[in-house]
Amino acid sequence: MNTLGRAVLLSMIPVNVLVIAWIAIGRVAYGVIGWFWIILLVTAVPLALIALLVTTVLAWTQHGRPRSLTGLQAAGQLVTWAGLVVFGAFMPDFGDTDDSQVALLTQAFGYSDSLFELSFLVSTAGAVVAIAGYIVLLSTLSFVRRPAPAPPAGRPRGGATMAA
């Protein structure tokens, strides 16, 4: 059994919930809130929720006992989570006035156009990494699933019994 795969599988539901919450409200911890927050709530949050729900169901319905992810599936899930955390942290925001552009880096180091643009670049990179990890995860959960256990020796497949 892959212990990393087992740990990631057992962590999927709680970590998925935390990552969704992070995308929705995590930036508020840094004082980054504005109109883009509403856009994230109606686009990125539902999309991430559906995507993570699909892979969680696929992961938990794989064959084999004890339940576990393969190494590649676990890596895909970890990369997806990391990308979503970076995306949620660094996504810049804007408001109604000219001086209301805020981002994690501008909150930490003071406002400059270059820091605002860098925050957007890091956020975009996080989204690209999350999408790449998700493609690996979804592909391996769909096409490289754990094999079904072999039936016990001497017993035909399908549960039929042999007549004497």
Long-range contacts (C-beta under 8 A, 24 or more apart in sequence): 1-66, 1-68, 2-68, 2-69, 2-70, 2-71, 2-74, 4-69, 4-71, 4-74, 5-68, 5-69, 5-70, 5-71, 5-73, 5-74, 6-66, 6-67, 6-68, 6-69, 7-74, 8-69, 8-73, 8-74, 8-77, 8-78, 9-59, 9-60, 9-67, 9-68, 9-69, 9-74, 12-52, 12-55, 12-56, 12-59, 12-60, 12-77, 13-56, 15-81, 16-52, 16-53, 16-56, 19-48, 19-52, 19-81, 19-84, 19-85, 19-88, 20-45, 20-48, 20-49, 20-52, 22-84, 22-85, 22-88, 22-89, 23-48, 23-84, 23-87, 23-88, 26-88, 26-89, 27-88, 27-89, 27-91, 27-93, 27-104, 30-89, 30-104, 30-107, 30-108, 31-102, 31-107, 32-91, 32-92, 32-93, 32-102, 32-103, 32-104, 32-107, 33-93, 33-102, 34-93, 34-94, 34-95, 34-100, 34-102, 35-93, 35-94, 35-95, 35-96, 36-91, 36-92, 36-93, 36-94, 37-93, 40-91, 44-87, 48-84, 51-134, 51-138, 52-80, 54-138, 55-80, 55-134, 55-137, 55-138, 55-141, 58-138, 58-141, 58-142, 58-145, 59-141, 62-141, 62-145, 62-146, 63-145, 63-146, 63-147, 63-148, 63-149, 64-146, 64-147, 64-148, 64-149, 65-149, 68-146, 70-140, 70-144, 70-146, 72-136, 72-140, 72-144, 73-137, 73-140, 73-141, 73-144, 75-133, 75-136, 76-133, 76-134, 76-135, 76-136, 76-137, 76-138, 76-140, 77-133, 77-137, 78-133, 79-129, 79-130, 79-132, 79-133, 79-136, 79-137, 80-130, 80-133, 80-134, 80-137, 81-133, 82-126, 82-129, 82-130, 82-133, 83-126, 83-127, 83-128, 83-129, 83-130, 83-131, 83-132, 83-133, 84-126, 84-130, 85-126, 86-122, 86-123, 86-125, 86-126, 86-129, 86-130, 87-123, 87-126, 87-127, 87-130, 88-126, 89-123, 89-126, 90-119, 90-120, 90-122, 90-123, 90-126, 91-119, 91-120, 91-123, 92-116, 92-119, 92-120, 92-123
